Amino acid sequence: QVQLVESGGGLVQAGGSLRLSCAASISMFSLSTMGWYRQAPGKQREMVARINGGGDTIYEEFVKGRFTISRDNAKNSVYLQMNSLKSEDTAVYYCNTYPNPKPHWGQGTQVTVSS
């Protein structure tokens, strides 16, 4: 059974940093492209960054240079280091596979950036 558990969110001032973690119970995790997504209040869920099994990464323009995605295949985990946070980064952050997310999303982790 697929299980995605995100953690590491919190309240931070603008310019601060957070590191999110995701523990993923997914078969063949090391072969899966994993992504971080986010959903702000009143907005649709959007892709933030993704990483394939080989470690190649792609970032959306609005986080380039500020966020870093990484993974540890031995731990079935994916991480998101977020620096220089802005108020517009406030959202619930989720991890899931890409490009076809598993239907059962985790609970997400709330990131709130105060200006």
Number of C-alpha atoms within 10 A of each C-alpha: 7 12 14 21 18 25 17 17 18 14 14 18 14 17 14 14 17 18 16 22 23 27 18 22 15 16 11 10 19 19 11 18 20 29 26 25 20 22 19 17 9 6 9 9 15 14 19 23 24 26 23 19 16 12 15 11 16 15 19 12 9 11 17 12 11 14 20 19 24 20 20 14 17 8 13 16 21 23 23 23 15 20 17 15 23 20 15 13 20 20 21 19 28 27 33 28 22 18 12 9 13 15 9 11 16 19 14 21 21 21 22 21 20 16 11
